[in-house]
Amino acid sequence: MRTKRIRIKSRADFNAGLLEAGRKIDRGETVQEQKGEYFESLDAVRNVLTARRLELWHLIRDRKPASISSLATLAKRDFKSVYQDVRLLVAVGIVDLHESRGKGGKRLVPRSLADTLTLEVA
């Protein structure tokens, strides 16, 4: 099972962590990579991961649409807004797009990068 970690951490805490990692590197110590997406507040998470975008992610994860157009049909939404929302999910790291060739030419196929999402408050 692939889990995507979404963390809420203040900018000051995030910067302090970066500074500490830099100091460890300077001392020759190993720094453990922290994977996940960071937001400054719960409101910021809510602004990006809206109910409609999470619905798209669920459809991508569970129904595995063959294209963004197919996803728009499944979601009963217009292509343009689905495309914009999918691009945002790509930017957050929850979804990726790969090119596929079909009868009608190239198409972008959305794929979920996680089976579950977890929210952590630091």
VOBA-1610 file (N, C-alpha, C; in pm, whole numbers, padded with zeros to 5 digits, always signed):
BEGIN
Met+00085-00118+00000Met+00000+00000+00000Met+00089+00124+00000Arg+00061+00213-00091Arg+00137+00338-00100Arg+00059+00447-00025Thr+00127+00512+00067Thr+00066+00619+00146Thr+00137+00749+00118Lys+00059+00852+00089Lys+00114+00987+00068Lys+00094+01065+00196Arg+00202+01119+00250Arg+00195+01197+00373Arg+00181+01344+00340Ile+00081+01405+00398Ile+00058+01549+00384Ile+00074+01607+00523Arg+00166+01701+00537Arg+00199+01754+00669Arg+00166+01901+00680Ile+00124+01938+00799Ile+00102+02079+00830Ile+00214+02120+00923Lys+00290+02220+00880Lys+00404+02266+00958Lys+00421+02414+00930Ser+00442+02492+01033Ser+00460+02636+01013Ser+00586+02661+00932Arg+00589+02774+00865Arg+00706+02810+00786Arg+00831+02818+00875Ala+00816+02871+00995Ala+00930+02882+01087Ala+00984+02743+01122Asp+00895+02647+01152Asp+00938+02510+01184Asp+01004+02444+01062Phe+00946+02466+00945Phe+01001+02409+00822Phe+01142+02464+00798Asn+01158+02597+00810Asn+01289+02660+00789Asn+01390+02612+00893Ala+01346+02595+01017Ala+01435+02546+01123Ala+01484+02405+01088Gly+01395+02323+01036Gly+01433+02187+00995Gly+01535+02188+00882Leu+01516+02279+00786Leu+01612+02291+00677Leu+01749+02336+00728Leu+01747+02431+00821Leu+01872+02480+00878Leu+01946+02369+00952Glu+01872+02290+01029Glu+01932+02179+01104Glu+01988+02074+01007Ala+01916+02046+00900Ala+01965+01950+00800Ala+02094+02002+00736Gly+02100+02131+00708Gly+02221+02191+00652Gly+02340+02178+00747Arg+02313+02198+00875Arg+02421+02185+00976Arg+02472+02041+00981Lys+02382+01946+00976Lys+02422+01805+00978Lys+02507+01771+00856Ile+02468+01822+00741Ile+02545+01797+00619Ile+02684+01857+00632Asp+02692+01979+00687Asp+02822+02044+00708Asp+02911+01963+00801Arg+02852+01894+00899Arg+02929+01812+00993Arg+02959+01674+00935Gly+02909+01646+00815Gly+02934+01517+00752Gly+02837+01408+00796Glu+02732+01446+00864Glu+02632+01348+00909Glu+02533+01320+00796Thr+02470+01205+00808Thr+02367+01170+00708Thr+02236+01234+00748Val+02164+01280+00648Val+02034+01343+00672Val+01928+01253+00609Gln+01830+01217+00691Gln+01723+01131+00642Gln+01626+01213+00557Glu+01598+01161+00438Glu+01505+01230+00348Glu+01363+01219+00404Gln+01292+01332+00404Gln+01154+01333+00448Gln+01065+01352+00327Lys+00988+01249+00297Lys+00899+01256+00182Lys+00762+01301+00227Gly+00697+01376+00142Gly+00562+01423+00172Gly+00544+01566+00124Glu+00426+01612+00140Glu+00393+01749+00100Glu+00367+01829+00227Tyr+00413+01954+00228Tyr+00397+02040+00344Tyr+00306+02157+00313Phe+00220+02188+00408Phe+00133+02305+00401Phe+00148+02381+00531Glu+00121+02511+00525Glu+00137+02594+00644Glu+00020+02586+00740Ser-00098+02549+00691Ser-00215+02546+00778Ser-00318+02448+00723Leu-00413+02414+00808Leu-00523+02328+00765Leu-00605+02396+00656Asp-00619+02528+00667Asp-00690+02604+00563Asp-00621+02589+00427Ala-00488+02591+00427Ala-00414+02575+00302Ala-00439+02437+00242Val-00445+02335+00327Val-00475+02199+00279Val-00616+02196+00220Arg-00710+02257+00292Arg-00850+02258+00244Arg-00865+02333+00112Asn-00786+02438+00093Asn-00792+02514-00032Asn-00742+02433-00151Val-00646+02345-00127Val-00591+02265-00236Val-00666+02133-00251Leu-00689+02063-00142Leu-00756+01933-00149Leu-00904+01949-00118Thr-00973+02009-00211Thr-01117+02031-00197Thr-01191+01897-00215Ala-01317+01895-00180Ala-01397+01774-00195Ala-01401+01729-00341Arg-01412+01822-00434Arg-01418+01786-00577Arg-01285+01730-00626Arg-01174+01784-00577Arg-01043+01732-00618Arg-01017+01594-00556Leu-01059+01577-00432Leu-01045+01446-00370Leu-01133+01343-00440Glu-01249+01386-00487Glu-01335+01296-00565Glu-01263+01253-00693Leu-01195+01346-00759Leu-01118+01311-00879Leu-01008+01210-00844Trp-00940+01234-00733Trp-00833+01142-00692Trp-00890+01003-00667His-01005+00995-00599His-01068+00865-00576His-01103+00796-00707Leu-01157+00870-00802Leu-01192+00813-00932Leu-01067+00763-01005Ile-00960+00841-01000Ile-00835+00801-01064Ile-00782+00674-00997Arg-00781+00673-00865Arg-00728+00559-00790Arg-00812+00433-00812Asp-00944+00448-00805Asp-01032+00330-00806Asp-01076+00287-00945Arg-01104+00383-01033Arg-01160+00350-01164Arg-01057+00349-01276Lys-00940+00408-01251Lys-00830+00411-01346Lys-00873+00453-01487Pro-00921+00576-01501Pro-00967+00622-01633Pro-00853+00623-01735Ala-00889+00602-01861Ala-00790+00594-01968Ala-00744+00731-02018Ser-00811+00837-01972Ser-00773+00972-02015Ser-00840+01074-01922Ile-00799+01198-01936Ile-00863+01304-01858Ile-01006+01322-01905Ser-01028+01304-02033Ser-01163+01313-02087Ser-01254+01206-02025Ser-01203+01084-02012Ser-01280+00977-01946Ser-01307+01012-01800Leu-01208+01071-01735Leu-01224+01113-01596Leu-01334+01217-01584Ala-01334+01314-01676Ala-01437+01418-01675Ala-01576+01356-01691Thr-01587+01256-01776Thr-01715+01188-01795Thr-01757+01115-01667Leu-01662+01044-01605Leu-01693+00975-01479Leu-01737+01071-01370Ala-01671+01188-01365Ala-01701+01287-01262Ala-01823+01373-01296Lys-01871+01361-01420Lys-01982+01444-01468Lys-01949+01592-01455Arg-01826+01626-01500Arg-01777+01764-01498Arg-01719+01797-01634Asp-01702+01927-01660Asp-01646+01965-01789Asp-01495+01941-01791Phe-01445+01914-01911Phe-01305+01876-01930Phe-01208+01980-01875Lys-01234+02108-01903Lys-01140+02215-01865Lys-01118+02219-01714Ser-01226+02215-01635Ser-01206+02222-01490Ser-01143+02094-01435Val-01177+01981-01493Val-01114+01856-01450Val-00965+01860-01483Tyr-00930+01908-01601Tyr-00790+01918-01641Tyr-00712+02008-01543Gln-00770+02123-01509Gln-00704+02215-01415Gln-00687+02150-01278Asp-00790+02081-01231Asp-00780+02014-01101Asp-00678+01901-01103Val-00673+01826-01212Val-00575+01718-01222Val-00434+01776-01223Arg-00412+01886-01293Arg-00280+01951-01293Arg-00239+01992-01152Leu-00334+02039-01073Leu-00304+02076-00935Leu-00270+01952-00852Leu-00343+01842-00873Leu-00313+01717-00802Leu-00175+01664-00842Val-00136+01688-00966Val-00001+01651-01011Val+00102+01735-00936Ala+00078+01865-00925Ala+00171+01956-00857Ala+00188+01918-00710Val+00081+01870-00648Val+00086+01830-00507Val+00154+01695-00491Gly+00161+01617-00598Gly+00229+01488-00590Gly+00138+01371-00559Ile+00009+01389-00578Ile-00087+01281-00550Ile-00116+01202-00677Val-00102+01267-00791Val-00134+01207-00921Val-00019+01236-01016Asp+00002+01148-01113Asp+00092+01181-01222Asp+00021+01155-01354Leu+00076+01209-01460Leu+00018+01192-01593Leu+00123+01127-01682His+00080+01030-01759His+00172+00975-01859His+00103+00973-01994Glu+00184+00986-02097Glu+00131+00989-02233Glu+00105+00849-02282Ser-00005+00834-02351Ser-00042+00707-02410Ser-00088+00735-02552Arg-00060+00644-02639Arg-00105+00659-02779Arg-00223+00566-02801Gly-00326+00620-02860Gly-00444+00542-02890Gly-00488+00567-03033Lys-00609+00525-03064Lys-00663+00544-03200Lys-00671+00692-03236Gly-00705+00774-03139Gly-00722+00917-03165Gly-00596+00998-03148Gly-00482+00934-03127Gly-00357+01006-03108Gly-00311+01000-02963Lys-00233+01100-02923Lys-00180+01103-02786Lys-00288+01144-02688Arg-00278+01088-02568Arg-00367+01131-02460Arg-00289+01120-02330Leu-00332+01200-02232Leu-00271+01197-02100Leu-00355+01107-02010Val-00289+01009-01949Val-00357+00915-01862Val-00321+00949-01717Pro-00420+00984-01633Pro-00390+01013-01493Pro-00373+00884-01413Arg-00275+00884-01322Arg-00251+00769-01234Arg-00232+00819-01091Ser-00289+00748-00998Ser-00274+00783-00857Ser-00136+00738-00810Leu-00070+00822-00733Leu+00060+00788-00676Leu+00047+00732-00534Ala-00076+00722-00485Ala-00097+00672-00350Ala-00230+00598-00341Asp-00233+00503-00249Asp-00358+00434-00219Asp-00433+00505-00106Thr-00355+00567-00017Thr-00415+00641+00095Thr-00341+00773+00114Leu-00409+00867+00174Leu-00350+00996+00212Leu-00355+01007+00363Thr-00246+01052+00424Thr-00247+01076+00568Thr-00214+01222+00593Leu-00277+01280+00692Leu-00254+01418+00730Leu-00187+01420+00867Glu-00074+01487+00874Glu+00003+01496+00999Glu+00018+01644+01037Val-00004+01673+01161Val+00016+01808+01211Val+00140+01805+01300Ala+00240+01888+01263Ala+00366+01891+01338Ala+00364+02003+01441
//
